């Protein structure tokens, strides 16, 4: 029942100790040793039950991690009348019996508590490489299948502390680190430069935190803390093992099945299902450069996929560092296992983000994929109006489209994105947008007399990117034979320049027809700072400046401010940064 329940919950690795610590090593087949203590005589009945468990784990699709011995028992092998050869016989027997299975070897548990690293190094070398020299009296084939091999360290330690001794045979770094997310993350980064997989296999246990509880253990955590630490380790690029003190050990070191459906197990199930649902973990690595400020941990294949964990509800500044890239993002609730669509993101600038839940949150971001499909673009054309370049297009059906992206180049230069539905509401498909709507865009930065090439793409609701078409404007104004009726053209809110600024910044607006215009500066908390303009606007180009002062004429403090522009047909908002 234990293995069945854990596999159903998403666990894929089970660790067991052959010669365990504390109490005698006993299972349904009896004691591991003859008379419980004769280390020269193994009991076959014990291993027959180990066989059953290893076989059952294999049939369940999981992997067995075999810990040969715990440190206190390893010391027994080195006390008269026993010696190194006594343990060698035991080691060779275990490896020969289980090497044909899909197993991981963990030579010893908490090895640093007894004996010296050199003592363990000898036996690990034998498992990894063998010793075919029969003249040494230690004929040893080792593991012919070269299964992963490591050793479990003591509390707040890592096997990397003895990398100068273990480097020949160590196949993955093992940690026993517990503490805050920041501490766990720092320990992973510290070991990452050895270029080995990292597993924190004892960061804590879900269990009672009251010292008076009979199942209390100093490393016990509540379920939410185990969830927090597990996600931190994953988004730091490490693996982990998890345990519930009631089920897998406790004071009797027996399996219990009455506490299998714990809150912590549910959280681990959510994590497992999320990762197995297509997250390309093997292509991703820790990338903290994407986190500018705040506490968040980022695992990324930069430019393609990002998995970012927010351990608290505090905000963090996230920069995908993928110029020109478009991404779809959604939030995942690690407590409930639910997802929440965030929408589109750009790889060109940073975002101030925080968990939308009342606890930790996970942000998953994927690049928009290029798609080659037939489109229903009716036409794409350009014209000049009041000295500015205007693009117009129409589609037969926009039900599967989230928005549009416009790129431009001149001559042989690379295409550069000049507008997108992320920053320009005129390019965003609304639920009320008719299928045959006529779309337009005013390129206020391109002179009508210039020769440019434009490229129009659609971003679909499922995250795909479709190239709809392109056109080249000539040196002279393009004429449109079948000119459609004039429609109100909604212009993207332009960047202010300079930005950041210390004294004065300027914005240029273009709207094709008369309207009521209001331009207002707000703080990030929504406080009105100053109204720069409010009144009738005849249309055309207008320039507005802000000198960084409030309505009373006082200089405002350095920081981020919002400029809100409203007309009869448009409203938009732009961040302005003052650095004095």
N, C-alpha and C positions, 0 to 999 in steps of 0.2 A: 504493500500500500504506500509506503514512503516513496519509493522510486516512481511509482505510477503517478502519484500526486505531484511530485516535483517536476517530472517531465511535462505533465499537463500544464504546469505553471510556467514553463519555458526554460527550466534549467537544463543544461546540457553537459554538466561535468559533476562527477561525484568523487569526493576524496575520502579515502579510507586508510587506516593505519594497520599494518600487519602486526607489528609488535608495539603495542600502545603503552602509554605512560600510566603511572599511578597504580592502577589495579592490574591483576593478571590478565593476559590476553586470552580471552575465552569467548567462544561462540557456540552455536548449536552443536558443533562437532566436538566440543570439549576444549581443552587447553591447547595452546600453540606448542607448549613444551611438555615433554615427559616429566611428570611430577611437578609441573608448573614452573620449574626452575632449571632443568638440565638443558642448557643452551647447546649441547651437542646432539640432542635427540628431538627431532620434530615429530609432531603428531599428525598423521595424514588426515584424520577426521576434521581437523581444524581447516585445512586447505580445501577440503571438498566443499565446505560451506562458503569459503571465499570464492571458489570456482563458480558456485551457483550465483553469487551476487555479481561477479564480473560478467558472467554470461547474460544475466538478466539486464544489466545496464547496457550491454552491447545490443541486445535485441530491442531495447527501448530507444535506440538511436543516440545514446549519450556516450560519454567517454569516462573512463575510470582513471583517477589519479591515485597511484599507489605510493603511500608513504611507507618505506621499509621499516623504520624504527623511530621511536622518539628519543630525545637526547639522553634522558636518564637511563633508558634501557641500553642505549649504545654504550654508555659508560660501563655497564655490566659486562659487556663482551670483552672489555679490556682489563678485567680484574681476574687474577688467578682463581681457578685453574684455566680460565679462558684467555684468549688472545686475539690478535688481528685475524688469524686464520679461522678462528671460530666464526667471526662475523662474515668472513669471505665465503665460507661454506653456505651460510644462511643467505647471503646476497646472491650467490650464483644460483641457488635453488629457486628463489623468488623470481629472478630475471628469466631463467630458463622456463619456468612454469607459465609466465604471463606475457612474455615478449611477443608472442604471436597475436595477442589482442591489441586493439587500439588503446594504448595506455600512455599516461604521463608518469615519469618517475620523479618522486621527491625523496631524495636519499634519506633525509632525517628531518624531524620536526624540532624547531627551536635549537638548532645545532650549536649556537654560540653559548648555550648555558652550560655545556660540559665539553670536555676534550678540546683539542686544538683544531684549527682549520685544516692543518696538514693531514690530520687523521682522516677527515672526511674527504679530502682531496684525493687520497689514494684510492678509496673505494669508488668514487665517482669516475675517476680515470678508468678504472676497470670496467664499469658499466658502459662507458662511452666508447672506449677503444679496445678493451680486452687485453689479455696478456697471453699470447700463444707460446711463450717460452716455458716449456715444460720443465726445464732444468731448474727453474726458480721454485718448483714445487707448487706453483699456483696456476695451473692450467685454467685459463679463463677466456671464454669466447665473448663475453660481454653481451650487449644487446645488438643482434645482427640487423635489426630494423631501425636502429638509430632514433628511437622515440624521444620526444622532448624530455630533458633532464634538468632538474634544478634542486634546490635545497631550501628549506624553510627557516628563516632567521628568527631571532628573539624579538621581544617587544621593542617598538620604535627603532627597528633596524632594517637593513637591506642587505641582500647578498653582495651588493656592489662594494660593501666595506672590505671584502676580501677578494675583489676582482683580480688583484695582482696574483692571487693563488689559484682562483677558480676559472680564470679566463679561458683555459684550454677546453674545458668540457661544459661550462655553463651555457645552456641553450635558451633560458629566459630568466630575467631578473625577478626575484621574489622579494616582496616587502611585507613587513608587518607594521604598518603605520596607522595611527589613529589620531584624530584631531579635527580641526576646522577644515572647511573646504580649501581655504587658501594654503593651509599647511600640506594637505594631501596633494594638491596640485604642484606645489613647490618641490615635493619629494619626487614626484613623477618626472618633472623637468630635470631634476638633478641627475636622475639615472638614465635619462633619455639619450645622452650622448654616447652611451655604450653600444647603441644600435642593436639592442636586443628587445624582444617583447617584454613588457613589464606587467606583473600581476601582483596586486595587493591582496593577499589571500587571508588576511585577518585584520580588517580595518575596524571590526566590531561585530557584535552580535545583537540581534533583536532579542530583548529579554528584559526582565525586571531590573529596575535601577535602584530599588530599595535594598540597602545592605542587609535588612532583616529577612528578606525573602530567601528561602532555601536554595533557589536557583539563581541567586545574585552572582554576577561576575563583574569584575572591574571594567571590562570592555563592553558591557551591555549598553545598548542604546534603545531609544524608542523607535517605532517604525518610521516616523518621518525623518529622523536623523540618518537611519540606514539608507533611506531613499536619497537623501541629499548627498551622502558620501558616494553612493554608487554612481549617480549621474555625474558627479564631479570627476570621478576616476575615468569614466567613459569619455567625457569631453576633454579630458587631459591626455587621452591617448593610451590609457591603461586598461587592463582587464581586472576582474575582481572575483572573489568567491564570497558567498554570503551564507550565514547560518542563523538559525533560531535556537536559542539555548535550550528551549524545552524539547525540541525534536531531535537534534542531532548529537547532543552530548548531555549536558546537565551533570548532576553529581554521580549518576550511575553509569555514565558513558554507554547508554543504550539508546536505540531509536524509539521515539514515541510518535504515535500517529494521531493523537487526540488534539494536537495543536498545529496541524499542518496548514489550516486555512487562516493564517494570521494576516494582519494588515501589512506587515513587511513583505510577506510572500506575494500578496496582491500587487504591491508596488513593483516588486521584481518582475512579476508577470507582465505588467504594463511596459516596463523597460524592455524586456525581451521581445514582446510582440512588436514594439515600435522599431527596434533595430532590425528584426528579421523581415520587416515589411519593406525591404529594398534599400536601406541605408548602406552606401558603399564604404563600409568601415575600413576595408583593406586599402582603399585609395586615399584615406584621409589621415591627417596628422594634426597634432596640437599646433594652433596658430594664434597665439595671443596678440599678435600685432593687429588683429582685427578688432580687438577690444581697446579703444582709446582711453576711456576712463570708466570707473565703476568696477563692480565685481561681477564678472561673467567668465565662463570658460568655453573656449571655442575649439572645436575639432573641424578641420576644413580640408577640402581639396579646392584651393582658392580659385575662384572664377567659375566653379561648377557646383559644389555642394558645401553647405555650412551647417553644423550642429552646435548650437550655442545654449549653454545652461546658465540660467539666472538662479542662484541659490536662495536669493531673498527677493522681496518686492521692490528693492531699490533700483533706480535707473542706471543704465550703463550706455556709453556711447559706442555704437557698433559701426565700423567702416569695413565694407566688404573688399575694398581695394581691388576692384575689377572695373577699370575705366571702360565705359561703353557697354557694360553688361546689364542685362535685365534679368530679374529674378522673381520667382513666386515664393511667398513665405507663408507659413502657418505656425500657430502656437500649439504646443502639446501640453496637456495637463498631466504631469507625472503622478498625481495623486488619484485622479478619477479615470485616467486613460482616454480622455476626450480631446478632440482637436478643435481649433478655432482659426478660421482663415484670417490672415493678416492682409493679404493682397500683394501688390507688386512692390518691388524695391529696385533701386538703381545702384549700380556699383561705383557711381561717381562721387558720392558724398556720404557723410556719416549720419546716423540716425540716433536720436535719444530714445531708448526703448526701456520698457520695464514689463515685468510679468503682468499679464492681464488678470491673473488669478489672485486670490488673497494669500498666496504662498508662492513657492518656487515655480518656475516655468521653463519650458524648453522651446527654443525657436529653431525651426528647420527651414532651410532656404535652399532652393534649387534653381539653377540657371534655366532660363527659357530656352527651349530646344528649337532649332531650325526645323521647319517642315516644308516639304515640297508637295503641294496639293493644288488642285484647280481652284480658282477663286471666282467670286462673282463681282469683281471690280468692273463697273460700267465704263468709267473713264477717269483719267487723271490729266489735268491740264493746268496751265499757269497763265497769269495775266499781270499787267501792271496797273495799279490804281494809286493815284496821288504820289507817284514816284516810288512805290513799294511793291515788292514781288508778292503776289497772291497765288497760292496753290488751291485747287478745288478738285474734289473727287466724289464719286458716288458708287455705292455698292448695292447689289440687289438684296442682300441678306446680311444682317449684322448680329443675328441671334447668338452666334458662337464666338463673338469678338468682344474682348475686354477693352481694347483701345488701340490707338495707332502710334507709330513711331516715324519720325521724319528725319532723314539724314541728308547731308549735302556735301559736295566736294567741288573744287574748281581745278580744272586741268587734270594732272595725274596724281594729285594728292589723295590721301586716304579719306574715305567717307567719315564724316563727323556728325554725331547726333546733335540736332539743333532744337528738337522739341519732342516730347513724349506725353502720353496720357498720365504719367506719374506726376508731372508738374503743371500740365496744361489741361484744364477741365474740358476745353473745347475738343480735345482728342479722346476723351473718355466716353465710352458707350454707357448711356444711362438706361434703366429699365424702360423708360418711356420713349427712347429713340426709335423712330420708325425705320423699317427695313430699307426704304429707299431714300433716306435722309441725304441731303447734300452737305458735305463737310468742306471746311475751308481753313486755311492757315495763312497768316501774314508773316512773311520773313522780313522783319524790319532791319536786319543786318546785311541784306543783299541788295545791291543797287540794280535797278532794272536794266541798266546798260551792260551789266556783266553777264558772262557765260558761265552757267552753273549746271551741275547735274544733281538732281534730287532723287532720293529713293524712299519709297513708302512701304512700310511693313505693318502688319496687323498682329497683335498679341491675342491669342485665343484664350478662352476661359480655362482650358486645361493646361495652360502654360506653354503652348507651342508658339513659334514665331514664323509667320508666313510673309514672304516677300511678295507684295502685291504688284508692284511695277515701278518704273523709273521714267524720268523725262529729262531732256537737256534743253536749257533755255539758250537762245542765241544772244548775240551782242545787242541786237535790237529787240524791241518789245514783242513778245509773242502775241499774235492775234488769235482770238477764239471765234471760229466761224459760227458755231451754234452757241451764242452767249446766253447763259441762263439768266433768269430774272435776278436782280440785285437782292442779296439777303444780308442781314446783319452779320458781320464777321467778328467773332470773338477772338481777341488777341491774347496770347500768353503773357502773363505778367513778367516783364523782363527783369534781369538782374540789375541791381543798383551798382554803380561804379564810383569810387572803389568800394570794395567790400572784402575784408574789414576796412573801416575808415576811422580817422581820429578827429577830423574837423567837419567836413562836408561830403555828402554823397549825393549822386544824381540818378534819377530814373527817367527814361524816355517812354512815353505811352503812345500808342496809336489805336484809335477806334474810328471806323469809317463814317460814322454818322453822329449827329448831335445826340446828347444824352445828359443825364444828371451824373456828375462825377464826385465821389468822395474819397479822399486819401487820408488815412488816419494811422498814427503810430501808437502801438500798444506795448506794454511790458509782457513778459512771458506769463505773468499771473493774471493778465487780462485787464490791467489798469490802463485807461486811456491816457497817453502821454501828451499827444498834440495832434490836432487836425491840420494837415498841411494844405488841403484844398477841399472846398465843398461849394458846389454851384453848377451852373449850366456850362456845358462843354460843347463847342461847335463841331467837334470831330477833327480828324487829322492828327498831326504829331504835336505832343505837348511835353515839355520838360519840367520836372519838379525836383527841387533840392530840399534836403534836410540838413540843417547845421548842427544836429545833435543836441538841440535844446528842447525843453518842455514848453508848455503853453505859457508859463510865467517868464520864459526867457532864460531859465537856468540850465546850465550844462547837465545832462544826465550822466549817470555813472557808466563805466565800461560794462559791457555785457551784450546779451542777445535781445533784440527787439523785433517786433512784428509790424510790417507795413501792410495794411489792409486796403485794397482798392475795390470800390463798388461802383457799378453803373447800372442802367436799367436792364442790361442784358448779361452782365458779367460780375463776378466777384472772385477775388483771389488774394493770396497772402504770401508774403515773402519775408524771410529772415534777414535782418540787418545786424551786423556785428560792429560794435564800437570798441576800439582798443586805444586807450589814451596813454 
